[in-house]
Amino acid sequence: MTLENTPKTASNPVTTGDYSPWRFCTAPMMEWSDAHCRYFWRLLSKNARLYTEMVTSGALIHGDRRRFLHFNQEEHPIALQLGGSHIAELTECAKIAEDAGFDEINLNCGCPSDRVQNNKIGACLMAEPKLVAECLNTMQNAVNIPVTVKHRTGIDDLDSEEYLHTFVAELAAAGCQVFIVHARKAWLNGLSPKENREVPPLHYNYVHTLKKAFKDRTFVINGGITTLAQSQEQLNYVDGVMMGREAYHNPFVMAEVDNQLFNGNSAHSREDILQAFIEYSWRQYHSGTRLHHMSRHVLGIFAGQHGGKLFRRFISENACKKDATPAVLQSALDQMIAHRQQQHAHALQAGET
């Protein structure tokens, strides 16, 4: 079954009416939010704003540019997240991203890993607001698409609300209009990236206060948001929400985004979504893509459903095989449906006896 999903261009993104274009976003997640994952998410929501994995400026300039810039036209609106602090490199990358058709460039000032810190990338840049402001200003002057920033509420001992407001004020003065704020600080030493997503406490009120102080700027809140009810609550205080790992592990949570957050009407069943992704997988497979690069993103589509474990196990055991085709996904779906029907028949029989 083919779901209606009209291709869009950078100059013609999804219409969101009076809503902020950043009302609901999916987070940039390394090794997860690739083009196949984003296409899958787009099947679930036409209005969600999608973000790529972080690409460093050096990798984009000197590496496999085609791989880093690849996306499906259906993914619009889509933002490229950049990591870096070299102004000339970031400016060159901004121009490259705009030419490639991206709708937004997002500067990463939130990643706490040692690897990026050593290259002056990510959360460590929160200690240098003037440098970040200059990077953003120069990038904005070079392109005609939004240049935004994603940052934490603070780092290490630079974690007061006063410092956070100073940081945002510096960037706002440089022309930054959109701030995506992970509502917890980052410890640059002593915690792993995973621990930095869980250990420092969430301070949603810090982000709410930012919106009050900078009313003409757009603020998107990130961190710990796992339901659309939580999203609705946050939208009473900020312009948008960003969901990360929940959207990956339990992707069907996004199936009601358009209905609940945009007053749209694009909900489909899990089975319909998967059938559409199977069609996509066949197209990609015939272009040379290995099945496991695509199938790993749909493992959670039946999370919490009868037969969901059977579905995940079948794909995990078979999609990684060298000769695996998207028929594996179809077989996983068919077996799960057959299992459900059998369970239902047994339940009816037990009720009769």
C-alpha positions in Angstrom: 0.0 0.0 0.0 1.3 3.4 -0.9 0.6 6.2 1.5 0.0 9.6 0.2 3.2 11.5 0.7 3.6 14.3 -1.9 7.3 15.1 -2.5 8.3 18.6 -1.4 11.1 20.9 -2.2 13.1 23.2 0.1 11.1 26.2 -1.3 7.8 24.4 -0.7 7.9 22.7 2.7 4.9 21.1 4.5 2.2 23.6 5.2 1.7 24.1 9.0 -0.9 26.8 9.0 -0.4 29.2 11.9 1.9 26.8 13.7 5.6 27.4 14.2 7.6 25.3 11.7 9.5 24.0 14.8 6.3 22.9 16.7 7.4 19.2 16.6 10.9 18.1 15.8 12.8 14.8 15.8 16.3 15.0 17.4 19.6 14.6 15.5 21.0 11.3 16.8 24.3 9.8 15.7 24.0 6.5 13.8 20.2 6.6 14.1 18.6 9.6 12.3 19.9 8.7 8.8 18.0 9.1 5.6 16.2 5.7 5.9 15.1 6.5 9.5 13.9 10.0 8.5 11.9 8.6 5.5 10.2 6.2 8.0 9.4 9.0 10.3 8.0 11.1 7.4 5.5 8.2 6.8 4.3 8.7 10.3 4.1 12.5 10.3 3.9 15.0 7.4 4.6 17.9 9.7 7.4 16.9 12.0 10.7 18.8 11.3 13.5 16.2 10.8 17.1 16.6 11.7 20.1 14.7 10.3 22.9 13.2 12.3 25.6 15.7 13.2 28.1 16.1 10.4 31.4 17.9 11.3 32.5 20.7 9.1 35.7 19.0 8.3 34.0 15.8 7.3 31.6 17.6 5.0 34.4 19.6 3.3 37.0 16.8 3.0 34.9 13.6 3.2 32.2 11.8 1.2 30.0 14.8 0.6 27.4 12.8 -1.3 26.9 10.5 1.6 26.6 13.2 4.2 24.2 15.3 2.1 21.9 12.5 0.9 18.2 12.8 1.7 14.9 11.8 0.1 12.8 14.7 -1.2 9.9 13.4 0.9 11.9 14.4 4.0 11.3 18.1 3.8 11.3 20.1 6.0 14.8 18.8 6.9 17.7 20.4 8.8 21.4 19.5 8.5 23.1 19.6 11.9 26.7 20.8 11.7 29.5 20.4 14.2 32.4 22.8 14.3 33.8 26.1 15.4 36.0 27.2 12.5 34.1 30.1 11.1 35.3 29.8 7.5 34.6 26.1 7.4 31.1 26.4 8.9 30.3 29.2 6.4 31.4 27.0 3.5 29.3 24.1 4.8 26.3 26.4 5.2 26.5 27.3 1.5 26.9 23.6 0.6 23.9 22.7 2.7 21.7 25.4 1.1 22.8 24.3 -2.4 22.0 20.7 -1.5 18.4 21.7 -0.7 18.2 21.6 3.1 15.6 23.8 4.8 17.8 24.7 7.8 21.3 24.5 9.2 21.6 23.7 12.9 24.8 24.3 14.9 25.6 21.7 17.5 26.5 23.3 20.9 25.1 20.4 23.0 27.1 17.2 22.3 29.3 16.4 25.4 31.4 13.6 24.0 35.2 13.7 24.5 35.8 13.1 20.8 34.0 16.3 19.7 35.3 18.3 22.6 38.9 17.7 21.4 38.0 19.3 18.1 36.1 22.2 19.8 32.7 20.9 18.8 29.5 20.6 20.7 28.7 21.5 24.3 32.2 22.9 25.1 31.2 25.9 22.9 28.8 27.1 25.5 31.9 28.4 27.3 32.6 30.7 24.2 29.4 32.5 23.4 31.2 35.3 21.4 32.7 32.6 19.1 29.4 30.9 18.7 27.7 34.2 17.9 30.3 35.0 15.3 29.9 31.6 13.7 26.1 31.9 13.5 26.2 35.5 12.3 28.6 34.7 9.5 26.7 31.6 8.4 23.4 33.5 8.4 24.9 36.2 6.2 26.1 33.6 3.7 22.7 31.8 3.2 19.0 32.4 2.8 17.8 29.6 5.0 17.5 29.6 8.8 20.7 29.0 10.8 19.7 27.7 14.3 21.5 26.4 17.4 21.0 23.5 19.7 22.6 23.8 23.1 22.3 22.8 26.8 21.2 24.8 29.8 24.8 25.0 30.8 28.1 23.1 31.2 30.1 22.2 34.3 30.1 25.2 36.6 28.7 27.5 33.9 25.2 26.3 34.8 23.4 29.2 36.4 20.3 30.7 34.8 22.1 34.0 34.6 24.9 32.5 32.5 22.3 30.7 30.2 20.6 34.1 29.6 23.9 35.7 28.9 24.7 32.9 26.3 21.3 33.3 24.6 21.5 37.1 24.6 24.9 37.0 22.9 23.5 34.7 20.1 20.3 36.7 19.8 22.2 39.9 19.4 24.1 38.2 16.5 20.8 37.5 14.8 20.0 33.9 15.9 16.2 33.5 15.8 15.7 29.8 16.8 17.1 28.1 19.9 16.7 24.3 20.5 17.5 23.8 24.2 18.2 20.4 25.8 16.9 21.2 29.2 19.7 19.8 31.3 23.3 20.8 31.7 26.3 18.7 30.5 29.3 17.6 32.5 32.2 17.6 30.1 34.3 15.4 32.3 33.2 12.4 34.4 30.0 11.5 32.5 29.6 9.6 29.3 27.3 11.0 26.5 24.6 8.5 27.7 24.9 9.6 31.3 24.8 13.2 30.2 21.3 12.4 28.7 20.1 10.9 32.0 22.0 12.1 35.1 21.9 15.9 35.1 18.4 16.9 36.2 16.0 18.4 33.7 15.1 22.1 34.2 12.2 22.8 31.9 11.6 26.0 33.8 14.9 27.4 32.6 13.7 27.1 29.0 10.3 28.5 29.9 12.0 31.5 31.5 14.1 32.0 28.3 10.9 32.3 26.2 9.5 34.9 28.6 12.8 36.9 28.4 13.2 36.6 24.6 9.6 36.7 23.4 10.5 37.4 19.8 12.7 34.4 19.5 11.7 30.8 18.9 12.4 28.2 21.6 12.2 24.5 21.2 12.5 22.3 24.3 14.3 19.0 24.3 15.0 16.3 26.8 12.9 13.6 28.5 9.8 14.2 26.3 8.3 10.8 25.5 4.6 11.4 24.9 2.4 13.8 22.9 0.6 14.7 26.2 4.0 16.0 27.5 4.5 17.8 24.2 1.1 19.5 24.5 2.0 20.6 28.0 5.3 22.1 27.0 3.7 24.0 24.1 1.9 26.1 26.7 5.3 27.6 27.5 7.5 27.3 24.4 7.2 27.3 20.6 8.2 23.7 19.9 9.3 20.4 21.3 12.0 18.0 20.1 11.6 14.2 20.7 14.6 11.9 20.5 15.0 8.3 21.5 11.4 7.7 22.2 10.6 8.5 18.5 13.2 5.9 17.6 12.4 3.1 20.0 8.6 3.6 19.9 8.1 5.3 16.5 4.3 4.9 16.4 4.1 7.7 19.0 4.6 10.0 15.9 1.5 8.7 14.1 -0.7 11.1 16.1 1.6 14.1 15.8 -0.3 15.6 12.9 -3.7 15.0 14.5 -2.9 16.2 18.0 -0.3 19.0 17.4 -1.2 20.3 14.0 -5.0 19.6 13.6 -4.2 17.5 10.6 -5.4 14.1 9.6 -2.7 11.6 8.5 -3.0 8.7 10.9 -2.4 5.3 9.5 -2.2 1.8 11.0 1.1 0.2 11.9 0.6 -2.3 9.1 0.0 0.4 6.5 3.1 2.3 7.6 5.2 -0.8 7.4 3.9 -1.7 4.0 4.8 1.7 2.7 8.3 1.4 4.1 8.6 -2.1 2.5 7.9 -0.5 -0.9 10.6 2.1 -0.1 13.0 -0.6 1.0 12.6 -2.4 -2.3 13.5 0.7 -4.3 16.5 1.3 -2.1 17.5 -2.4 -2.3 17.5 -2.3 -6.1 19.8 0.8 -5.9 22.3 -1.2 -3.9 21.3 -0.6 -0.2 21.7 -3.6 2.2 18.5 -4.5 4.0 19.9 -4.2 7.5 20.8 -0.6 7.0 17.0 0.1 6.6 15.3 -2.6 8.7 16.9 -1.6 12.0 14.9 1.5 12.0 11.5 -0.2 12.1 12.1 -2.7 14.9 10.0 -0.6 17.3 6.9 -0.1 15.1 5.0 -2.9 17.0 6.4 -2.0 20.4 4.0 -3.0 23.1 1.8 -4.9 20.6 0.9 -8.6 20.5 3.4 -10.3 18.3 5.9 -7.4 18.5 8.7 -9.5 20.0 8.2 -12.1 17.3 8.4 -9.3 14.6 11.6 -7.9 16.1 13.2 -11.3 16.5 12.5 -12.4 13.0 14.0 -9.2 11.5 17.0 -9.3 13.8 17.8 -12.9 12.9 17.3 -12.6 9.1 17.8 -9.0 7.9 21.5 -9.1 8.6 22.1 -12.1 6.2 24.1 -11.2 3.1 21.4 -12.2 0.7 18.5 -10.7 2.7 15.9 -8.7 0.7 12.9 -6.6 1.9 10.9 -9.8 1.6 12.2 -10.4 5.2 10.1 -7.4 6.4 7.0 -8.8 4.6 7.6 -12.2 6.1 8.0 -10.7 9.6 4.7 -8.8 9.2 2.9 -11.8 7.8 4.1 -14.1 10.6 3.1 -11.6 13.3 -0.4 -11.2 11.8 -0.7 -15.0 11.6 0.4 -15.2 15.2 -2.2 -12.7 16.3 -5.0 -14.5 14.4 -3.9 -17.8 16.0 -3.9 -16.2 19.5 -7.3 -14.7 18.8 -8.7 -18.1 17.7 -7.4 -19.8 20.8 -9.0 -17.1 23.0 -12.3 -17.6 21.3 -12.1 -21.4 21.6 -11.2 -21.1 25.3 -14.2 -18.8 25.8 -16.5 -21.3 24.2 -15.3 -24.1 26.4 
